[in-house]
Structures are given as structure tokens and as C-alpha cells.
Amino acid sequence: MSKKPTKQERIEELEKQLEQVNALNLQLSQVLKMTEEGQWVVISMVDLNRYRNGIDVLIKAGNALDEHLGEFDPTEDGFAVRQVWKQAKESDKF
């Protein structure tokens, strides 16, 4: 017959499990998993931040170009380019 664990032993067992779960959560929080064409792709937080920074730079450049075209290119072509930029920024694919 197996011995039933004492209350203290059960508490220690649960604390150990909690530590393991916390360690796993920390590891998971440092990695973003995405699906790409049905495959799992692992991206580190460093890479994710680099991509975010790159996107931010592209948005700033697009905004500057939009402002520049608005001031100096009031033609139909300038308007069309600004409309494409506006649609791109509002898209959920950006």
C-alpha cells in the first residue's frame, strides 16, 4: 500500500510544479510562435523587435513622403500615391 503524502509534502510538491510552470512560462514569453504556410516558425523577441523597428521606420518614411507629395505634388498622380499609402496604413496586412 502506498503512503498518502502529508500536507507539507503535498505543498512542497505543488510548489515544485509551480516553479516548473513559471520557468516554462518564462521560456514561452521569450519566443513568439507564428504559423507560416502551415509550418511553425519560431521568432525570438530580439528578431520581433527588430522587425517592429523596421516597420516603424517604413511608416515614418511613408508619412514623410506623403507629406512631401501633399505639399509639392498636387497632381492626380500625387493624390493616387497618397491614397495608396493611406490604404496600406489602414490595412490589417501592414
C-alpha atoms as an extended CHARMM CRD file, in Angstrom:
* protein
*
        94  EXT
         1         1  MET       CA              0.0000000000        0.0000000000        0.0000000000  PROA      1               0.0000000000
         2         2  SER       CA              1.2650000000        3.4770000000       -0.8740000000  PROA      2               0.0000000000
         3         3  LYS       CA              1.6140000000        6.0920000000        1.7880000000  PROA      3               0.0000000000
         4         4  LYS       CA             -0.6170000000        9.1320000000        1.4930000000  PROA      4               0.0000000000
         5         5  PRO       CA              1.5300000000       12.2970000000        1.3360000000  PROA      5               0.0000000000
         6         6  THR       CA              1.3710000000       14.6460000000        4.2580000000  PROA      6               0.0000000000
         7         7  LYS       CA              0.0130000000       18.1240000000        3.8830000000  PROA      7               0.0000000000
         8         8  GLN       CA              3.5550000000       19.5850000000        3.9020000000  PROA      8               0.0000000000
         9         9  GLU       CA              4.7680000000       17.0750000000        1.2970000000  PROA      9               0.0000000000
        10        10  ARG       CA              1.8080000000       17.9740000000       -0.9320000000  PROA      10              0.0000000000
        11        11  ILE       CA              2.5620000000       21.6820000000       -0.5380000000  PROA      11              0.0000000000
        12        12  GLU       CA              6.2150000000       21.1170000000       -1.4560000000  PROA      12              0.0000000000
        13        13  GLU       CA              5.1760000000       19.0510000000       -4.4940000000  PROA      13              0.0000000000
        14        14  LEU       CA              2.7970000000       21.7830000000       -5.6620000000  PROA      14              0.0000000000
        15        15  GLU       CA              5.4520000000       24.4890000000       -5.1380000000  PROA      15              0.0000000000
        16        16  LYS       CA              7.8770000000       22.4630000000       -7.2550000000  PROA      16              0.0000000000
        17        17  GLN       CA              5.2660000000       22.1310000000      -10.0050000000  PROA      17              0.0000000000
        18        18  LEU       CA              4.5810000000       25.8670000000       -9.8020000000  PROA      18              0.0000000000
        19        19  GLU       CA              8.2870000000       26.6300000000      -10.2330000000  PROA      19              0.0000000000
        20        20  GLN       CA              8.3870000000       24.3750000000      -13.3110000000  PROA      20              0.0000000000
        21        21  VAL       CA              5.3280000000       26.0730000000      -14.8040000000  PROA      21              0.0000000000
        22        22  ASN       CA              6.7870000000       29.5180000000      -14.1210000000  PROA      22              0.0000000000
        23        23  ALA       CA             10.0620000000       28.5200000000      -15.8050000000  PROA      23              0.0000000000
        24        24  LEU       CA              8.1350000000       27.2350000000      -18.8190000000  PROA      24              0.0000000000
        25        25  ASN       CA              6.0420000000       30.4250000000      -18.9850000000  PROA      25              0.0000000000
        26        26  LEU       CA              9.2300000000       32.4950000000      -18.9430000000  PROA      26              0.0000000000
        27        27  GLN       CA             10.6410000000       30.4900000000      -21.8420000000  PROA      27              0.0000000000
        28        28  LEU       CA              7.4000000000       30.8100000000      -23.7900000000  PROA      28              0.0000000000
        29        29  SER       CA              7.1890000000       34.5440000000      -23.1690000000  PROA      29              0.0000000000
        30        30  GLN       CA             10.5790000000       34.9830000000      -24.8170000000  PROA      30              0.0000000000
        31        31  VAL       CA              9.5090000000       33.3310000000      -28.0590000000  PROA      31              0.0000000000
        32        32  LEU       CA              6.7090000000       34.1840000000      -30.4470000000  PROA      32              0.0000000000
        33        33  LYS       CA              5.3410000000       31.3230000000      -32.4910000000  PROA      33              0.0000000000
        34        34  MET       CA              3.6000000000       32.0570000000      -35.7290000000  PROA      34              0.0000000000
        35        35  THR       CA              2.2790000000       29.8990000000      -38.4840000000  PROA      35              0.0000000000
        36        36  GLU       CA              3.5110000000       30.4180000000      -41.9910000000  PROA      36              0.0000000000
        37        37  GLU       CA              2.0370000000       28.2170000000      -44.6870000000  PROA      37              0.0000000000
        38        38  GLY       CA              1.1260000000       25.5950000000      -42.1270000000  PROA      38              0.0000000000
        39        39  GLN       CA              4.6390000000       25.4530000000      -40.6430000000  PROA      39              0.0000000000
        40        40  TRP       CA              5.6180000000       26.6110000000      -37.1780000000  PROA      40              0.0000000000
        41        41  VAL       CA              8.1670000000       29.3960000000      -37.2510000000  PROA      41              0.0000000000
        42        42  VAL       CA              9.9480000000       30.4810000000      -34.1000000000  PROA      42              0.0000000000
        43        43  ILE       CA             10.9410000000       34.1320000000      -33.8250000000  PROA      43              0.0000000000
        44        44  SER       CA             12.9190000000       35.4180000000      -30.8710000000  PROA      44              0.0000000000
        45        45  MET       CA             11.8820000000       38.6080000000      -29.1380000000  PROA      45              0.0000000000
        46        46  VAL       CA             15.0790000000       40.2600000000      -30.4300000000  PROA      46              0.0000000000
        47        47  ASP       CA             14.0950000000       39.4980000000      -34.0280000000  PROA      47              0.0000000000
        48        48  LEU       CA             10.4980000000       40.5190000000      -33.4000000000  PROA      48              0.0000000000
        49        49  ASN       CA             11.6230000000       43.8820000000      -32.0040000000  PROA      49              0.0000000000
        50        50  ARG       CA             13.9420000000       44.3720000000      -34.9860000000  PROA      50              0.0000000000
        51        51  TYR       CA             11.0100000000       43.7400000000      -37.3600000000  PROA      51              0.0000000000
        52        52  ARG       CA              8.8180000000       46.1480000000      -35.3930000000  PROA      52              0.0000000000
        53        53  ASN       CA             11.5380000000       48.8050000000      -35.5300000000  PROA      53              0.0000000000
        54        54  GLY       CA             11.8990000000       48.2790000000      -39.2790000000  PROA      54              0.0000000000
        55        55  ILE       CA              8.1490000000       48.6390000000      -39.7660000000  PROA      55              0.0000000000
        56        56  ASP       CA              8.1410000000       51.8140000000      -37.6770000000  PROA      56              0.0000000000
        57        57  VAL       CA             10.8920000000       53.2810000000      -39.8720000000  PROA      57              0.0000000000
        58        58  LEU       CA              8.9280000000       52.3820000000      -43.0140000000  PROA      58              0.0000000000
        59        59  ILE       CA              5.8100000000       54.0440000000      -41.6180000000  PROA      59              0.0000000000
        60        60  LYS       CA              7.7510000000       57.2170000000      -40.7770000000  PROA      60              0.0000000000
        61        61  ALA       CA              9.2720000000       57.2760000000      -44.2620000000  PROA      61              0.0000000000
        62        62  GLY       CA              5.8620000000       56.7550000000      -45.8500000000  PROA      62              0.0000000000
        63        63  ASN       CA              4.3670000000       59.5440000000      -43.7460000000  PROA      63              0.0000000000
        64        64  ALA       CA              7.2040000000       61.8930000000      -44.7210000000  PROA      64              0.0000000000
        65        65  LEU       CA              6.7590000000       61.0440000000      -48.3990000000  PROA      65              0.0000000000
        66        66  ASP       CA              3.0000000000       61.5230000000      -48.1190000000  PROA      66              0.0000000000
        67        67  GLU       CA              3.5100000000       64.9320000000      -46.5290000000  PROA      67              0.0000000000
        68        68  HSD       CA              6.0810000000       65.8970000000      -49.1570000000  PROA      68              0.0000000000
        69        69  LEU       CA              3.8340000000       64.8470000000      -52.0240000000  PROA      69              0.0000000000
        70        70  GLY       CA              0.9240000000       66.7070000000      -50.4720000000  PROA      70              0.0000000000
        71        71  GLU       CA              2.9240000000       69.9290000000      -50.4340000000  PROA      71              0.0000000000
        72        72  PHE       CA              4.7260000000       69.6580000000      -53.7680000000  PROA      72              0.0000000000
        73        73  ASP       CA              2.7160000000       67.3090000000      -55.9750000000  PROA      73              0.0000000000
        74        74  PRO       CA             -0.9440000000       68.3100000000      -56.0770000000  PROA      74              0.0000000000
        75        75  THR       CA             -1.3840000000       66.4090000000      -59.3600000000  PROA      75              0.0000000000
        76        76  GLU       CA             -3.6040000000       63.4050000000      -59.8160000000  PROA      76              0.0000000000
        77        77  ASP       CA             -0.5640000000       61.0810000000      -59.6510000000  PROA      77              0.0000000000
        78        78  GLY       CA              0.4940000000       62.5560000000      -56.3140000000  PROA      78              0.0000000000
        79        79  PHE       CA             -3.0250000000       62.1320000000      -54.9900000000  PROA      79              0.0000000000
        80        80  ALA       CA             -3.1020000000       58.4890000000      -56.1750000000  PROA      80              0.0000000000
        81        81  VAL       CA              0.1760000000       57.7170000000      -54.4100000000  PROA      81              0.0000000000
        82        82  ARG       CA             -1.1060000000       59.2940000000      -51.1860000000  PROA      82              0.0000000000
        83        83  GLN       CA             -4.3110000000       57.2600000000      -51.4130000000  PROA      83              0.0000000000
        84        84  VAL       CA             -2.3330000000       54.0190000000      -51.8290000000  PROA      84              0.0000000000
        85        85  TRP       CA             -0.2540000000       54.9070000000      -48.7650000000  PROA      85              0.0000000000
        86        86  LYS       CA             -3.3790000000       55.6940000000      -46.7440000000  PROA      86              0.0000000000
        87        87  GLN       CA             -4.9510000000       52.3660000000      -47.7180000000  PROA      87              0.0000000000
        88        88  ALA       CA             -1.7450000000       50.4840000000      -46.8990000000  PROA      88              0.0000000000
        89        89  LYS       CA             -1.5250000000       52.0120000000      -43.4170000000  PROA      89              0.0000000000
        90        90  GLU       CA             -5.1670000000       51.2070000000      -42.6960000000  PROA      90              0.0000000000
        91        91  SER       CA             -4.8350000000       47.6290000000      -43.9410000000  PROA      91              0.0000000000
        92        92  ASP       CA             -4.6240000000       44.7790000000      -41.4500000000  PROA      92              0.0000000000
        93        93  LYS       CA             -1.8330000000       43.3060000000      -43.6030000000  PROA      93              0.0000000000
        94        94  PHE       CA              0.6290000000       46.0990000000      -42.7450000000  PROA      94              0.0000000000
